[in-house]
Amino acid sequence: MAANVRVRRPATPPPGLPHVAPSSHKYPPIRQDHLSADERREAASKGYGPGRRSHSPGGLNITSGEWKLLAVVLLIALGVRMFRISKPDSVVFDEVHFGKFAARYIKTRYFVDVHPPLAKLLITAAAFISGFNGDFDFKEIGKVFENAPYVAMRMVPATFGVATIPIAYLTLRALDCRATTALLASIFLTFENGLVTQSRHILLDSPLVFFTALTVFFFVGFSNEDKKEPFTNQWWTWLALTGLSLGAVVSCKWVGLFTIATVGVCTMLQLWLLLGDLRVSPRMWARHFFARAVCLILIPVLFYMTMFQLHFIILGSSGEGDAFMSSEFRQTLGLGMEDTYADVALGSDITIRHLNTQGGYLHSHSHNYPGGSGQQQVTLYPHRDDNNLWRVLNATVNNYEQYDYEHKPIVYIDHGSHIKLRHLVTDRGLHSHEVRPPVSDVDFQNEVSAYGMPGFIGDINDDWVVEIEKGDSSDKESSKRLRTLRTHFKLRHLNTGCYLFSHKVKLPEWGFDQQEVTCNKNAVKENSLWYVETATKHPQLSADAPKVNYKIPGFLSKFWELQQVMWTTNAGLTDRHMYDSRPLTWPRLRRGINFWVKDHRQIYLIGNPFVWWSSTASVITYMIVRGFLLLRAKRGYRDFDNTKVVKYDSLCGFLFVGYCMHYFPFFLMGRQLFLHHYFPALYFAILLNCAVFDLATSTLRPKIRLQIAAVLMIIAIITYSKFSSLAYGNPWTKQKCSNAQWVKTWDFACNEFFDDYSQYSGVTVPTLNRSTPMATIGGEPGGRAAIVVEDKLGQDGVVPPEDEQSTAVPIGVPEPGRDVFAKDEQKEIKSQMRISQDVPVNNVDEKEISAATFEPTGAAPEEKKEEVKLQAGGMSATGGSEGQARPEVIGILEKEIEVELGENVEDHRKSHGPLDHEEAIADQVAHELYPEARDVE
């Protein structure tokens, strides 16, 4: 019977699948590592299980050959970024600011910047290790470096620029893109001219882009781990690294907040999907939520605050940033104030500070307003000075006799007290009247001046009413009467009812750029509050009278105050710049930034047009295709059931969200913006561009895909080389420069270059920013000193014909971005003027505090016409016989004075009064600050 039993044959595999060897399983699982998502789906539909396999950390499955390829790309990027990094050997664009900040860190002098400190600290560390002592001032673009390790400082952002390349490669590989796609992205980033230019100088954008890329890489790695198995050691590592990188990116620039927003949106989407997964219990969902909250919120905040703690520790001494901080803050910078008397009474000598704008002290000096009443100026001055001292006296309504505070009982200043404030140095009273102020020239604003003379007790326009707003909770008396540092009060003018007021409006040069003080009938309360900072010992106070001082703030108070200063100032950077641009022009690469022009060379920030425009096209393409798929889904098509569509929709959607989060918020900003603000968004656009390439070539054979990628890489490299002279400041010719101006708004300074490369082989001569003939006067042996002046007439006194002059469009000189915190850097001269003006000066008091150097030019018009005497070296040029200089020379020298003064000489010969442009400024200020008054008009 056994002979009749047939041997059972192995089961035949399903049709369409490869033959498998017999095994103990009826349908043994096949290896799926090489299968695409669609192939795995088909296999699963036929009964083949997925099979359990290990996965690489963060979804990175990099072969050894890829690591070798990545090493080659890294060497190429290193060469591109570091090539001739020592050139130019002079300051470029915003190195003016960030190099100067490094010097201040080394000198430990406090400064304020609108950007957080991490990138600046890294640059400072390189400078310190290289022996920089902080003496080089980075004063202006084109200043040659002396005793400054600028190469080491430039290598910091350059290193970050190089490190961004492999991060981009690994990010795309972790996003399940092919190696060819990742290589394409690396080459695009390596040869992107804008990123190359920005990373070769002492600037902050290269570290910003690096930490943005690093954050994206870590978050992608975490997301891949989260899909496999949450709460493993690798899962926690990727999540914690994402949080640290978020802290680093926002510690470089506040643009890092956009990166936080990108990760935040994706994290909320993850939590939303987990909430809808019934296999995830509420307790497990809570674990996911708190893990992300700790790592993606708490860790970045702690990292960010730690950077500011280092900032405060290093900057422990007084510097130019003091004026922007509160007096409590300044106590920590070596500017501690001695204890002062707490009580304020009639006869006290006090200093008064404005509460809201931190503009400084109520101040007056021996200079008058050029218009209006012509009386003595009253301003806010940010520095301590004897001209800030005022004596509190009783009001003199109806010729009331002055109170004898030296002998009679002490009288404190209560709510509703009528007082006068007498300026001690000039012996004039704080005064207001129905005269419009010099800048805020509107009906509800009155001028505030100092009026009177020695022995004159004043009039009713000197009388003010004290209105106590609030006191300190720790000092009950401060709510009832005036107490130093504790009481916030307002001063109401008795006669007109307006309130003593100040705002962030600066007076013109005749007011030494100090802050305007007015009397406002419609005053905002915050700008009408004052407090007494110091009070000298009153004659009736005992020796042991109570004293007070500022409270020393802790780290959190200092940190929060600095954030407020940075925020308000950053929002206030609305001044126009020669090379600023708006976000709408960035994706089109409409215009770049002139970084540096010198020695017939130029550094101009411009992107690689091929990389830039193709990336913009990919963003637009994704928007169109995604919209089309949504329309098809509405009509019942099931495109999103295709795993390939789902994969690339998730991939491109993530990069598109990153692009939008880093680009569109700039449309909400009215502040000054530049092309380099687009770089983080450009990074996402380049990755999206390569993801679109990965989708478009997904059906092609690997060899053909590689050939297409090679063509794209070659085009990118050729385009990079065409504009590389602008990135490195290399010799270039006018013809090549003109040929490279593909867009008419690309304003390279082509006229700065030589006509031929052979001309660069000689000695380079620094060129002016405009072609101007010069002439030398004097310099004979034993004679007068030589001076160089503009030769309007030519050496032979012949005017050059107009057709010989250049008709090129004038190109603006390179200038750094605005550093609003440095605008008062030159104001430590304390109300000194640098030029002579016809401003009325009261000579009653000749004290030298806050003195100005004046040479009044109030002569009659006929006297002005008699003689103009100019001296340069040993030469005199007059209208008379002295020197017998040619009239042409007089004209030339007068022109030199015009250039030196920045305005026409005639403007200094005529009397100064309310000028048209000042009235326009006043109008503009009034309309911006007080729109309700404009509506009434």
VENVEN-V638123 format. One record per backbone hydrogen bond with DSSP energy under -0.5 kcal/mol. CO is the residue of the C=O (numbers start at 1). NH is the residue of the N-H. Records with the same first field share a line. If there is no record, write none. Layout:
CO = NH / NH
//
This chain:
1 = 4
2 = 5
14 = 17
25 = 28
32 = 35
36 = 40
37 = 41
38 = 42
39 = 43
40 = 44
41 = 45
42 = 46
43 = 46 / 48
44 = 47
47 = 49
56 = 59
57 = 60
59 = 61
63 = 67
64 = 68
65 = 69
66 = 70
67 = 71
68 = 72
69 = 73
70 = 74
71 = 75
72 = 76
73 = 77
74 = 78
75 = 79
76 = 80
77 = 81
78 = 82
79 = 83
82 = 85
84 = 87
89 = 145
91 = 142
92 = 95
93 = 96
94 = 97 / 98
95 = 99 / 100
97 = 101
98 = 102
99 = 103
100 = 104
101 = 105
102 = 106
103 = 107
104 = 108 / 109
105 = 108
108 = 110 / 317
110 = 321
117 = 121
118 = 122
119 = 123
120 = 124
121 = 125
122 = 126
123 = 127
124 = 128
125 = 129
126 = 130
127 = 132
128 = 131
140 = 143
143 = 91
148 = 150
149 = 153
150 = 154
151 = 155
152 = 156
153 = 156 / 157
154 = 158
155 = 159
156 = 160
157 = 161
158 = 162
159 = 163
160 = 164
161 = 165
162 = 165 / 166
163 = 167
164 = 168
165 = 169
166 = 170
167 = 171
168 = 172
169 = 173
170 = 174
171 = 175
172 = 177
173 = 176
178 = 182
179 = 183
180 = 184
181 = 185
182 = 186
183 = 187
184 = 188
185 = 189
186 = 190
187 = 191
189 = 192
191 = 193
192 = 196
193 = 197
194 = 198
195 = 199
196 = 200
197 = 200
198 = 201
201 = 203
204 = 208
205 = 209
206 = 210
207 = 211
208 = 212
209 = 213
210 = 214
211 = 215
212 = 216
213 = 217
214 = 218
215 = 219
216 = 220
217 = 221
218 = 222
219 = 223
220 = 224
221 = 225
222 = 226
223 = 227
224 = 228
225 = 229
229 = 232
232 = 236
233 = 237
234 = 238
235 = 239
236 = 240
237 = 241
238 = 242
239 = 243
240 = 244
241 = 245
242 = 246
243 = 247
244 = 248
245 = 249
246 = 250
247 = 251
248 = 252
249 = 252 / 253
251 = 118
253 = 256
254 = 257
255 = 258 / 259
256 = 260
257 = 261
258 = 262
259 = 263
260 = 264
261 = 265
262 = 266
263 = 267
264 = 268
265 = 269
266 = 270
267 = 271
268 = 272
269 = 273
270 = 274
271 = 275
272 = 276
274 = 277
276 = 278
277 = 280
279 = 281
281 = 285
282 = 286
283 = 287
284 = 288
285 = 289
286 = 290
287 = 291
288 = 292
289 = 293
290 = 294
291 = 295
292 = 296
293 = 297 / 298
294 = 299
297 = 301
298 = 302
299 = 303
300 = 304
301 = 305
302 = 306
303 = 307
304 = 308
305 = 309
306 = 310
307 = 311
308 = 312
309 = 313
310 = 314
311 = 315
314 = 316
317 = 110
319 = 322
321 = 324
322 = 325
326 = 330
327 = 331
328 = 331
329 = 332
330 = 333 / 335
331 = 334
333 = 318
340 = 548
342 = 484
344 = 413
345 = 348
348 = 350 / 392
349 = 536
350 = 390
351 = 533 / 534
352 = 362
353 = 531
360 = 354
361 = 381
363 = 379
365 = 367
367 = 377
371 = 374
375 = 369
376 = 450
377 = 365
378 = 517
379 = 363
380 = 515
381 = 361
385 = 388
386 = 389
387 = 364
388 = 352
389 = 424
390 = 350
391 = 393 / 422
392 = 347
393 = 420
396 = 399
397 = 400
403 = 405
404 = 407 / 408
410 = 412
411 = 346
412 = 414
413 = 482
414 = 417
417 = 419 / 466
418 = 395
419 = 464
420 = 393 / 422
421 = 423 / 430
422 = 391
423 = 427 / 428
428 = 423
429 = 451
431 = 449
433 = 435
435 = 447
439 = 441
440 = 437 / 442
442 = 445
444 = 521
446 = 519
447 = 433
448 = 378
449 = 431 / 451
450 = 376
451 = 429
453 = 456
455 = 457
459 = 462
460 = 463
461 = 432
463 = 494
464 = 419
465 = 492
466 = 416 / 468
467 = 490
470 = 488
472 = 475
475 = 478
476 = 479
477 = 480 / 481
480 = 415
482 = 344
483 = 486 / 487
487 = 489
488 = 469 / 470
489 = 530
490 = 467 / 492
491 = 500
492 = 465
493 = 497
498 = 493
499 = 520
501 = 518
503 = 505
504 = 506
505 = 516
508 = 511 / 513
509 = 512
511 = 514
514 = 507
515 = 380
516 = 503
517 = 448
518 = 501 / 520
519 = 446
520 = 499 / 523
524 = 527
525 = 528
526 = 529
527 = 502
529 = 355
530 = 489
531 = 353
532 = 485
534 = 351
535 = 341
538 = 541
542 = 545
546 = 342
548 = 340
551 = 553
554 = 558
555 = 559
556 = 560
557 = 561
558 = 562
559 = 563
560 = 564
561 = 565
562 = 566
563 = 567
564 = 568
565 = 569
566 = 570
567 = 571
568 = 572
570 = 573
572 = 574
573 = 672
577 = 580
582 = 585 / 586
583 = 586 / 587
585 = 590
586 = 589
593 = 595 / 605
595 = 93
596 = 603
598 = 601
601 = 598
602 = 604
603 = 595 / 596
604 = 606
605 = 593
607 = 609
608 = 612
609 = 613
610 = 614
611 = 615
612 = 616
613 = 617
614 = 618
615 = 619
616 = 620
617 = 621
618 = 622
619 = 623
620 = 624
621 = 625
622 = 626
623 = 627
624 = 628
625 = 629
626 = 630
627 = 631
628 = 632
629 = 633
630 = 634
631 = 635
632 = 637
633 = 636
638 = 641
639 = 642
641 = 643
642 = 646
643 = 647
644 = 648
645 = 649
646 = 650
647 = 651
648 = 652
649 = 653
650 = 654
651 = 655
652 = 656
653 = 657
654 = 658
655 = 659
656 = 660
657 = 661
658 = 662
659 = 663
660 = 663 / 664 / 665
663 = 666
664 = 667
665 = 668
666 = 669
673 = 581
674 = 677
675 = 678
676 = 679
678 = 682
679 = 683
680 = 684
681 = 685
682 = 686
683 = 687
684 = 688
685 = 689
686 = 690
687 = 691
688 = 692
689 = 693
690 = 694
691 = 695
692 = 696
693 = 697
695 = 698
697 = 700
701 = 705
702 = 706
703 = 707
704 = 708
705 = 709
706 = 710
707 = 711
708 = 712
709 = 713
710 = 714
711 = 715
712 = 716
713 = 717
714 = 718
715 = 719
716 = 720
717 = 721
718 = 722
719 = 723
720 = 723 / 724
721 = 724
723 = 726 / 727
724 = 727 / 728
725 = 729 / 730
726 = 604
732 = 754
733 = 737
734 = 738
735 = 739
736 = 740
738 = 741
740 = 742
743 = 746
745 = 747
746 = 748
748 = 750
749 = 752
750 = 753
754 = 734
756 = 759
757 = 760
758 = 761
759 = 762
770 = 772
773 = 791
775 = 789
777 = 787
780 = 783
784 = 779
787 = 777 / 789
789 = 775
790 = 792
794 = 797
801 = 804
802 = 805
818 = 820
819 = 822
820 = 823
822 = 825
824 = 827
826 = 829
827 = 830
837 = 839
838 = 912
840 = 368
841 = 843
844 = 846
848 = 851
852 = 854
860 = 863 / 864
861 = 865
863 = 866 / 867
868 = 870
870 = 877
872 = 875
875 = 872
877 = 870
882 = 878 / 885
886 = 890
887 = 891
888 = 892
889 = 893
890 = 894
891 = 895
892 = 896
893 = 897
894 = 898
895 = 899
896 = 900
897 = 901
898 = 902 / 903
904 = 907
905 = 908 / 909
906 = 909 / 910
913 = 915
915 = 919
916 = 920
917 = 921
918 = 922
919 = 923
920 = 924
921 = 925
922 = 926
923 = 927
924 = 928
925 = 929
926 = 930
930 = 933 / 934
931 = 935
932 = 936
933 = 937
//
